[in-house]
Amino acid sequence: MLPDSPLDAAYWQQRYVSGQTAWDTGRITPPLQEYFAQLGPPDARRILIPGAGRAYEAEYLHAAGWQTIIVADVAPEPLQNLQQRVPGFPAEHLLLIDFFALEPMPPFDLIVEQTFFCALDPALRPAYARQCAHLLRPGGTLMGLLFDTEFSKPGPPFGGSREEYRAYFAPYFEFVHFDTATNSLPPRRGRELFICLRRKEMN
C-alpha cells in the first residue's frame, strides 16, 4: 500500500490554475530533445510520459511523427493545455490518471522522466522505480532528468543525490547512462542528472 500524500490531484490542479508552475520551461529541454533526435525514424514504439504536465516532450515527438505517445497526469489543466496547443494529438492518448494506477497493457518501450520524480513525495520514490519497471517491457528504457541537488526551500520540487537514486533503480534496471547532464538549461546547469536505464529481465 502506498503512503498517503497531500500532493494529490487537487493540489496540482490548483498550482496550474494559480500559475504556480515555476518548473514549466515552456518548451522541451535540450537534453531530452537531443536524446529524441537520436531515436531514429518514428516507429511503433510505445512511449509513456507520466506526470507530464504540459508535455512539451509529447508535442515534440508528435510533431516528429511518433504515433503512440501516452501522456498521463492527475491534473486536468495540463492535459487540456496540450490538447489546445496540439489539436491533432489523439485524445485517447491523454490519460487523467494516477501514475501508480497505470497498467502495462501492452507494456511500454520507453518512459520519459521530466520533473515528475522531483514532484512526488519522496516516500513514493521506491514505488516509482518499481512501477516504471512494471510498465516497461524487458529491455525497455527509462530515460530523463533527475535533480542532483538539494533545495533550500521545502518541496516540491524535492531534491536528492545520485547515490540515493541509484539504490531505488538498481534492483530493476541496468545503468546505461547515469551522469551530470551536459546541456541543461542555464538555471539547471550542473544540477541535473541525465539517466538512461534499461529494464532488467526479471522472473
VOVO-591367 format. One line per 8 residues: number of its first residue (from 1); their letters; for each residue x, y, z of C-alpha. Coordinates in steps of 0.05 Angstrom, whole numbers. Example, Ala and Ser with C-alpha at 12.3 -4.5 7.8 and 13.67 -1.06 7.14 Angstrom:
% VOVO-591367
1) as) 246/-90/156  273/-21/143;
END
This chain:
% VOVO-591367
1) mlpdspld) 0/0/0  27/68/-20  34/123/33  -17/179/32  8/246/7  -22/316/6  6/325/-64  -57/299/-97;
9) aaywqqry) -96/318/-160  -130/377/-126  -63/405/-103  -32/402/-173  -94/429/-207  -93/489/-161  -19/500/-177  -35/503/-251;
17) vsgqtawd) -97/546/-244  -60/596/-199  1/599/-244  49/569/-193  87/530/-246  160/550/-239  181/482/-266  146/496/-333;
25) tgritppl) 200/515/-383  151/529/-439  188/481/-487  224/415/-490  291/417/-453  356/406/-492  377/340/-460  311/307/-479;
33) qeyfaqlg) 309/338/-548  379/312/-562  360/243/-538  297/240/-580  336/264/-642  378/201/-640  320/152/-634  317/145/-710;
41) ppdarril) 255/149/-753  187/144/-718  163/73/-709  113/33/-668  148/41/-601  100/57/-543  124/118/-505  97/139/-436;
49) ipgagray) 106/208/-406  80/204/-335  66/265/-291  75/300/-357  49/369/-340  40/409/-404  80/356/-440  125/394/-488;
57) eaeylhaa) 161/328/-498  97/297/-525  86/357/-570  156/350/-598  150/275/-610  81/282/-642  108/335/-690  165/288/-707;
65) gwqtiiva) 115/234/-728  114/187/-668  44/157/-663  39/122/-596  55/173/-542  16/165/-479  11/226/-433  -11/216/-361;
73) dvapeplq) -25/267/-307  -71/272/-246  -89/345/-261  -136/361/-319  -108/431/-335  -42/409/-367  -76/356/-409  -126/408/-433;
81) nlqqrvpg) -69/455/-448  -34/403/-492  -99/388/-528  -109/462/-543  -37/471/-567  -36/408/-609  -107/394/-633  -84/334/-673;
89) fpaehlll) -57/298/-613  -101/236/-602  -149/249/-544  -148/175/-525  -73/182/-510  -86/235/-457  -98/199/-391  -124/233/-329;
97) idffalep) -98/181/-281  -51/168/-223  15/140/-249  13/85/-197  -54/61/-225  -28/51/-295  -22/-19/-323  24/-45/-378;
105) mppfdliv) -28/-67/-428  12/-73/-471  78/-54/-439  117/8/-458  182/12/-495  204/80/-467  186/121/-406  205/194/-406;
113) eqtffcal) 221/227/-339  217/303/-336  203/338/-268  155/283/-245  201/246/-198  220/310/-162  146/328/-154  129/264/-118;
121) dpalrpay) 130/256/-43  200/226/-31  166/169/6  140/146/-62  208/141/-95  218/66/-85  148/54/-112  163/99/-172;
129) arqcahll) 223/57/-192  183/-7/-183  124/19/-223  169/42/-280  197/-29/-284  126/-57/-281  104/-14/-340  164/-28/-385;
137) rpggtlmg) 177/-89/-428  242/-126/-412  297/-86/-444  253/-24/-445  283/44/-427  271/95/-372  306/160/-391  303/232/-370;
145) llfdtefs) 328/281/-318  332/279/-242  355/337/-198  423/320/-169  419/375/-116  383/394/-52  336/454/-49  336/505/7;
153) kpgppfgg) 260/512/7  211/456/25  187/417/-36  161/405/-85  208/402/-120  245/353/-77  319/344/-88  366/286/-76;
161) sreeyray) 431/254/-97  453/204/-149  474/155/-94  403/157/-66  372/147/-135  418/90/-153  392/50/-94  320/57/-119;
169) fapyfefv) 333/36/-191  387/-17/-183  340/-75/-167  303/-66/-233  349/-31/-283  417/-34/-316  451/33/-317  467/54/-389;
177) hfdtatns) 479/127/-372  475/160/-303  515/225/-301  510/300/-299  474/328/-360  520/368/-404  467/411/-440  418/432/-386;
185) lpprrgre) 381/498/-388  425/552/-354  386/555/-288  393/479/-280  464/472/-306  506/425/-263  446/405/-221  413/354/-268;
193) lficlrrk) 428/281/-275  415/251/-343  392/179/-336  383/123/-387  365/58/-353  348/-10/-385  297/-54/-351  326/-120/-329;
201) emn) 299/-187/-348  261/-208/-286  227/-273/-267;
END
